[in-house]
Amino acid sequence: MLKIEVLGTGCRNCKALLTHTKEAVESLGCDAEVSYVDDLEKIMSYGVMSTPALVINGQVAASGHVLKRKDVEKLIKESI
């Protein structure tokens, strides 16, 4: 099972990435746990300096911009 985390501060862009990530997981039909992390200490522990960020299985896959659903799908496929 993939562990996917969306890191953010609760802003519109962070929520958009969370939505796109959930849509990508559903579209791919993969077994994944998607969570939203807004704890600044945890975000900083990943070395992320700008949000939103996408973390897949503990590795930062993207940060600083909202990915489209298709881009999230591509990153998930690369992680499987």
Secondary structure, 3 states (H helix, E strand, C coil): CEEEEEECCCCHHHHHHHHHHHHHHHHHCCCEEEEEECCHHHHHHCCCCCCCEEEECCEEEEECCCCCHHHHHHHHHHHC
